[in-house]
Amino acid sequence: MQSSSNHLWQKLQELFHSDSLWVEISIIIGIMFIALLTARLIISYLSSHRFSQDKSPSGHFIVEQIRLPISVSIVLFTLAHIFTLTNFSDSQLLLTHDVFRSIDILVWGQFFYRSSRFYLKRLSEINAQGSIIKPQTLPLLENISAVIIILFIVYLLFITWEIDMTAWLASAGIIGIAVGFAAKDTVANLLSGVFILADSPYKIGDYIVIDSGERGKVTHIGLRSTRILTRDDLEVNIPNAIIANGKIVNESGGRDVKSRIRVPVGVAYGSDIDLVSKVLVEVAQQEPEVCKDPEPRTRFRQFGASSLDFELLIWINDPEIRGRVKHSLNFAIYKRFAQENIEIPFSQHDVYIKSLPENVELTPEEIAKIAGLGINTPPPVAK
């Protein structure tokens, strides 16, 4: 045991070429502990007094997270200075410093990565008007920030180890051009997805209508496509490039989630238009899913070919119930008009036959067939 201790001491003596160096190393280590203790006290003071969890959550997070990088940097700086006092060769010292510098870069990179994610999440919760940092754009911005931080860390590591990046950048450029040509549709969808997430023409839960006629609730907004759930419980997957280049009607957008329904109604000429307007408003007021504010109202739109054309305008709280409310109103209007003896006209056609050959006799069914009318004709009269 004694021989082993003597052998270790001899090796240390060879490494540190002078006994006086132990005093210098001890002083350096003492300074390191003082620096660590001072940093810890300052961080603890800032965390508990200046940036407490209740008063400043963001500042508290930064102060707590920066504790590890500062401690690691102090320790690595101390070790690097100690190694310069040894009998290591220049190449060994350079390798040691590069390793320490790489560890420091990785630790600080992790700090900036966590801080960026924290701040993006905090800003998305604020959801300020006009800001692109929103809950629906948060995943995209987190990925972009992560890629930027990782690329910057790799760049610093390449500089630390003196690696030439020219060939890497040239290869990346060639590969990017090849991938761009091979997957231009995918790239177009990805770019369109970025613009949709940033511009936010709609969000998850909105009811939208696209140019091709599909209408449904937005269930997912991805970088490549948007998925909507129709009223038939069918999920439609639409590439973002199609949506970005077309017209989108957001029924849940506007100043409020409420949306207006137009129910067209035609009544016969000669009807009491005041009574018609009154009946339509009363029917709408009795429907429980129709909003009381704004109130239902009617509009006399035009004199039609065979009817007086009215519109009942009502508001609903959710575009999802549009079809059900309109169905209920049509039922109620038809029954109420029957009670009030208000006639709902239908299209009628009169066919006049000027003359027929003398030897031709046609039954009413044959006349209707020739005229192309899908109407019921009375049975022929027995001769």
C-alpha positions as CSV (number, residue, x, y, z in Angstrom):
1,M,0.0,0.0,0.0
2,Q,2.8,2.4,0.9
3,S,4.7,1.6,-2.3
4,S,1.5,2.3,-4.3
5,S,1.2,5.7,-2.6
6,N,4.8,6.5,-3.3
7,H,4.4,5.6,-6.9
8,L,1.4,7.8,-7.3
9,W,3.2,10.7,-5.7
10,Q,6.1,10.2,-8.0
11,K,3.8,10.4,-11.0
12,L,2.2,13.6,-9.7
13,Q,5.7,15.0,-9.1
14,E,6.6,14.3,-12.8
15,L,3.4,15.8,-14.0
16,F,3.8,18.9,-11.9
17,H,7.4,19.7,-12.3
18,S,7.8,21.8,-9.1
19,D,6.6,21.3,-5.6
20,S,5.7,25.0,-5.5
21,L,3.0,24.4,-8.1
22,W,0.9,22.6,-5.5
23,V,0.5,25.8,-3.7
24,E,-0.5,27.6,-6.9
25,I,-2.9,24.9,-7.8
26,S,-4.4,25.0,-4.3
27,I,-4.9,28.8,-4.7
28,I,-6.6,28.3,-8.1
29,I,-8.9,25.7,-6.7
30,G,-9.7,27.9,-3.7
31,I,-10.5,30.8,-6.0
32,M,-12.7,28.4,-8.0
33,F,-14.7,27.5,-4.9
34,I,-15.0,31.1,-3.9
35,A,-16.3,32.0,-7.4
36,L,-18.8,29.1,-7.3
37,L,-20.0,30.1,-3.9
38,T,-20.4,33.8,-4.9
39,A,-22.3,32.8,-8.1
40,R,-24.6,30.6,-6.1
41,L,-25.3,33.3,-3.5
42,I,-26.0,35.9,-6.3
43,I,-28.3,33.5,-8.2
44,S,-30.1,32.5,-5.0
45,Y,-30.7,36.2,-4.1
46,L,-32.0,37.0,-7.6
47,S,-34.2,34.0,-7.6
48,S,-35.9,34.6,-4.3
49,H,-36.0,38.5,-4.2
50,R,-35.6,40.1,-7.6
51,F,-37.1,37.5,-9.8
52,S,-39.5,35.4,-7.7
53,Q,-41.8,32.8,-9.2
54,D,-44.9,34.9,-8.4
55,K,-43.6,38.3,-9.6
56,S,-41.5,37.4,-12.6
57,P,-41.9,33.8,-13.8
58,S,-39.7,34.5,-16.9
59,G,-36.9,36.0,-14.9
60,H,-37.1,33.3,-12.3
61,F,-36.8,30.6,-15.0
62,I,-33.7,32.2,-16.6
63,V,-32.0,32.7,-13.2
64,E,-32.6,29.1,-12.2
65,Q,-31.5,27.6,-15.6
66,I,-28.3,29.7,-15.8
67,R,-27.0,28.2,-12.6
68,L,-25.6,25.1,-14.2
69,P,-23.9,26.7,-17.2
70,I,-22.1,29.3,-15.0
71,S,-20.9,26.6,-12.6
72,V,-19.7,24.3,-15.5
73,S,-17.9,27.3,-17.1
74,I,-16.1,28.2,-13.8
75,V,-15.0,24.6,-13.3
76,L,-13.8,24.1,-16.9
77,F,-11.9,27.4,-16.9
78,T,-10.2,26.3,-13.6
79,L,-9.3,22.9,-15.0
80,A,-8.0,24.4,-18.2
81,H,-5.8,26.8,-16.3
82,I,-4.5,24.0,-14.1
83,F,-3.6,21.9,-17.1
84,T,-1.5,24.7,-18.5
85,L,0.8,24.3,-15.4
86,T,1.5,20.6,-16.2
87,N,4.2,19.0,-18.4
88,F,1.6,18.2,-21.1
89,S,2.8,18.9,-24.6
90,D,1.2,21.7,-26.7
91,S,-0.8,19.2,-28.7
92,Q,-2.2,17.6,-25.5
93,L,-3.0,20.9,-24.0
94,L,-4.8,22.0,-27.2
95,L,-6.8,18.8,-27.3
96,T,-7.7,19.3,-23.6
97,H,-8.8,22.8,-24.2
98,D,-10.9,21.8,-27.2
99,V,-12.7,19.1,-25.2
100,F,-13.4,21.6,-22.4
101,R,-14.6,24.2,-24.8
102,S,-16.9,21.7,-26.6
103,I,-18.4,20.7,-23.2
104,D,-19.0,24.4,-22.5
105,I,-20.7,25.0,-25.8
106,L,-23.0,22.0,-25.4
107,V,-24.0,23.1,-21.9
108,W,-24.8,26.7,-22.9
109,G,-26.5,25.4,-26.0
110,Q,-28.9,23.4,-23.9
111,F,-29.5,26.5,-21.8
112,F,-30.5,28.6,-24.8
113,Y,-32.6,25.7,-26.2
114,R,-34.7,25.5,-23.0
115,S,-34.9,29.2,-22.7
116,S,-36.2,29.6,-26.2
117,R,-38.9,27.0,-25.7
118,F,-40.0,28.6,-22.4
119,Y,-40.3,32.1,-23.9
120,L,-42.1,30.9,-27.0
121,K,-44.6,29.1,-24.8
122,R,-45.1,32.2,-22.6
123,L,-45.6,34.5,-25.6
124,S,-48.1,32.0,-27.2
125,E,-50.2,32.1,-24.0
126,I,-50.4,35.8,-24.2
127,N,-51.7,35.5,-27.8
128,A,-51.4,39.2,-28.6
129,Q,-53.4,40.5,-31.5
130,G,-51.4,40.4,-34.7
131,S,-48.6,38.4,-33.2
132,I,-47.4,35.3,-35.1
133,I,-46.6,33.5,-31.8
134,K,-49.9,31.8,-31.1
135,P,-50.8,28.3,-29.7
136,Q,-51.3,27.0,-33.3
137,T,-48.0,28.3,-34.5
138,L,-46.1,27.3,-31.3
139,P,-44.9,23.8,-32.6
140,L,-43.6,25.4,-35.8
141,L,-41.7,28.2,-34.0
142,E,-40.3,25.7,-31.5
143,N,-38.9,23.5,-34.3
144,I,-37.4,26.5,-36.1
145,S,-35.7,27.8,-33.0
146,A,-34.4,24.3,-32.2
147,V,-32.9,24.0,-35.7
148,I,-31.3,27.4,-35.5
149,I,-29.8,26.7,-32.1
150,I,-28.5,23.3,-33.1
151,L,-27.0,24.6,-36.3
152,F,-25.3,27.4,-34.4
153,I,-23.9,24.8,-31.8
154,V,-22.6,22.6,-34.7
155,Y,-21.0,25.7,-36.3
156,L,-19.2,26.6,-33.0
157,L,-18.0,23.0,-32.6
158,F,-16.6,23.0,-36.1
159,I,-14.7,26.2,-35.4
160,T,-13.4,24.8,-32.1
161,W,-12.1,21.6,-33.8
162,E,-10.9,23.6,-36.9
163,I,-13.0,21.7,-39.3
164,D,-13.4,23.2,-42.8
165,M,-17.1,23.8,-43.4
166,T,-16.8,24.7,-47.1
167,A,-17.2,21.1,-48.3
168,W,-20.1,20.5,-46.0
169,L,-21.9,23.6,-47.1
170,A,-21.3,22.8,-50.8
171,S,-22.7,19.3,-50.3
172,A,-25.7,20.6,-48.4
173,G,-26.4,23.1,-51.2
174,I,-26.3,20.4,-53.9
175,I,-28.5,18.0,-51.8
176,G,-31.0,20.8,-51.2
177,I,-31.3,21.6,-54.9
178,A,-31.9,18.0,-55.7
179,V,-34.5,17.5,-53.0
180,G,-36.2,20.7,-54.1
181,F,-36.7,19.5,-57.6
182,A,-37.7,16.0,-56.6
183,A,-40.2,17.1,-54.0
184,K,-41.4,20.5,-55.2
185,D,-45.1,19.7,-54.4
186,T,-44.1,18.7,-50.9
187,V,-42.0,21.8,-50.5
188,A,-44.9,23.9,-51.8
189,N,-47.2,22.3,-49.2
190,L,-44.6,22.9,-46.4
191,L,-44.2,26.6,-47.3
192,S,-47.9,27.0,-47.6
193,G,-48.3,25.4,-44.2
194,V,-45.8,27.9,-42.7
195,F,-47.8,30.8,-44.2
196,I,-51.1,29.4,-43.0
197,L,-49.7,28.9,-39.4
198,A,-48.2,32.4,-39.4
199,D,-51.2,34.2,-41.0
200,S,-53.9,32.1,-39.2
201,P,-56.8,32.4,-41.6
202,Y,-58.4,29.7,-39.5
203,K,-57.7,27.7,-36.3
204,I,-58.5,24.3,-35.0
205,G,-62.3,24.1,-34.2
206,D,-63.3,26.6,-36.9
207,Y,-65.9,25.8,-39.6
208,I,-64.5,26.5,-43.0
209,V,-65.7,26.2,-46.6
210,I,-63.1,25.8,-49.4
211,D,-63.4,26.5,-53.1
212,S,-64.2,22.9,-54.0
213,G,-67.3,23.1,-51.7
214,E,-66.2,21.0,-48.7
215,R,-67.4,22.3,-45.4
216,G,-66.4,21.1,-42.0
217,K,-64.6,21.6,-38.7
218,V,-60.8,22.0,-38.8
219,T,-59.4,19.2,-36.7
220,H,-55.7,19.5,-37.6
221,I,-53.3,22.0,-39.1
222,G,-50.0,20.5,-40.2
223,L,-47.1,21.7,-42.2
224,R,-48.2,19.5,-45.2
225,S,-52.0,19.4,-45.0
226,T,-55.1,20.5,-43.2
227,R,-57.8,18.1,-42.1
228,I,-61.5,19.0,-41.8
229,L,-64.3,16.8,-40.4
230,T,-67.5,17.2,-42.4
231,R,-71.0,16.8,-41.1
232,D,-71.1,13.3,-42.6
233,D,-68.3,12.4,-40.2
234,L,-65.8,12.1,-43.0
235,E,-62.3,13.4,-42.6
236,V,-61.1,15.3,-45.6
237,N,-57.3,15.8,-46.0
238,I,-56.5,18.9,-48.1
239,P,-53.0,19.9,-49.1
240,N,-51.9,23.3,-47.8
241,A,-50.9,24.5,-51.3
242,I,-54.5,24.2,-52.4
243,I,-55.9,26.0,-49.4
244,A,-53.3,28.8,-49.6
245,N,-54.0,29.5,-53.3
246,G,-57.8,29.3,-53.0
247,K,-60.6,31.2,-51.3
248,I,-61.5,30.1,-47.7
249,V,-64.7,31.1,-46.0
250,N,-64.3,30.9,-42.3
251,E,-67.8,30.6,-40.8
252,S,-66.3,30.9,-37.3
253,G,-64.3,34.0,-38.0
254,G,-65.3,37.6,-37.9
255,R,-66.0,39.7,-34.9
256,D,-67.8,36.9,-33.1
257,V,-68.3,33.1,-33.3
258,K,-72.0,33.8,-34.1
259,S,-73.1,33.4,-37.7
260,R,-76.2,34.4,-39.6
261,I,-78.5,32.1,-41.5
262,R,-80.8,33.2,-44.4
263,V,-84.0,31.3,-44.8
264,P,-85.7,32.2,-48.1
265,V,-89.5,32.0,-48.2
266,G,-91.9,32.7,-51.0
267,V,-95.6,33.6,-50.6
268,A,-98.3,34.0,-53.1
269,Y,-99.2,37.3,-54.6
270,G,-102.1,38.9,-52.7
271,S,-100.8,37.7,-49.3
272,D,-100.8,40.0,-46.3
273,I,-97.1,40.9,-46.3
274,D,-97.3,42.4,-42.7
275,L,-98.7,39.2,-41.4
276,V,-96.0,37.2,-43.3
277,S,-93.3,39.3,-41.7
278,K,-94.8,39.0,-38.3
279,V,-95.2,35.2,-38.5
280,L,-91.7,34.7,-39.7
281,V,-90.3,36.7,-36.7
282,E,-92.5,34.8,-34.2
283,V,-91.4,31.5,-35.6
284,A,-87.7,32.5,-35.2
285,Q,-88.2,33.8,-31.7
286,Q,-89.8,30.5,-30.6
287,E,-86.8,28.4,-31.9
288,P,-84.5,27.8,-28.8
289,E,-81.2,27.7,-30.7
290,V,-81.8,31.1,-32.4
291,C,-79.9,34.0,-30.7
292,K,-82.0,36.7,-29.0
293,D,-79.3,39.3,-29.7
294,P,-79.2,40.2,-32.6
295,E,-82.9,39.8,-32.9
296,P,-84.5,37.9,-35.9
297,R,-85.6,40.0,-38.7
298,T,-87.2,39.7,-42.2
299,R,-86.5,41.3,-45.5
300,F,-88.8,41.6,-48.5
301,R,-86.3,40.9,-51.2
302,Q,-88.1,41.0,-54.6
303,F,-91.2,40.4,-56.7
304,G,-90.5,36.9,-58.0
305,A,-92.0,35.3,-61.1
306,S,-94.7,33.5,-59.1
307,S,-94.1,34.6,-55.5
308,L,-93.2,37.5,-53.2
309,D,-89.7,36.6,-52.0
310,F,-88.9,37.1,-48.3
311,E,-85.8,36.2,-46.3
312,L,-85.8,35.4,-42.6
313,L,-82.4,36.4,-41.0
314,I,-81.5,34.8,-37.8
315,W,-78.2,34.3,-35.8
316,I,-76.9,31.2,-34.2
317,N,-74.1,30.6,-31.7
318,D,-72.3,27.9,-33.5
319,P,-71.9,27.2,-37.3
320,E,-72.1,23.5,-36.5
321,I,-75.9,23.7,-35.9
322,R,-76.7,25.6,-39.1
323,G,-78.3,22.7,-40.9
324,R,-80.4,21.6,-37.8
325,V,-81.7,25.1,-37.1
326,K,-82.6,25.7,-40.7
327,H,-84.5,22.3,-40.8
328,S,-86.4,23.2,-37.7
329,L,-87.3,26.6,-39.0
330,N,-88.6,25.3,-42.3
331,F,-90.8,22.8,-40.4
332,A,-92.2,25.5,-38.2
333,I,-92.8,28.0,-41.0
334,Y,-94.7,25.5,-43.1
335,K,-97.0,24.6,-40.2
336,R,-97.6,28.2,-39.2
337,F,-98.3,29.3,-42.7
338,A,-100.9,26.5,-42.9
339,Q,-102.5,27.8,-39.7
340,E,-102.6,31.4,-41.0
341,N,-103.8,30.5,-44.5
342,I,-100.7,31.9,-46.1
343,E,-100.2,30.3,-49.4
344,I,-96.8,29.1,-50.5
345,P,-96.9,29.1,-54.4
346,F,-95.3,26.5,-56.6
347,S,-94.3,26.6,-60.2
348,Q,-97.2,25.9,-62.7
349,H,-97.2,25.5,-66.4
350,D,-100.1,25.9,-68.9
351,V,-99.7,24.1,-72.2
352,Y,-101.7,25.4,-75.2
353,I,-101.9,23.2,-78.3
354,K,-103.1,25.3,-81.2
355,S,-104.0,22.5,-83.6
356,L,-103.6,18.8,-84.3
357,P,-104.1,16.8,-87.5
358,E,-107.7,15.8,-87.9
359,N,-107.0,12.1,-87.8
360,V,-105.0,12.3,-84.5
361,E,-106.6,12.1,-81.1
362,L,-104.4,12.4,-78.0
363,T,-105.2,11.5,-74.4
364,P,-104.2,13.9,-71.6
365,E,-101.4,11.5,-70.6
366,E,-100.0,11.6,-74.1
367,I,-100.3,15.4,-74.3
368,A,-98.4,15.7,-71.0
369,K,-95.7,13.3,-72.2
370,I,-95.2,15.3,-75.4
371,A,-95.0,18.5,-73.4
372,G,-92.4,16.9,-71.2
373,L,-94.2,17.8,-68.0
374,G,-93.8,15.5,-65.0
375,I,-97.4,16.2,-63.7
376,N,-100.3,14.0,-62.7
377,T,-103.1,14.2,-65.3
378,P,-106.7,13.1,-64.7
379,P,-107.7,9.7,-66.0
380,P,-109.1,9.7,-69.6
381,V,-112.9,10.1,-69.9
382,A,-114.6,7.0,-71.1
383,K,-116.2,7.3,-74.6
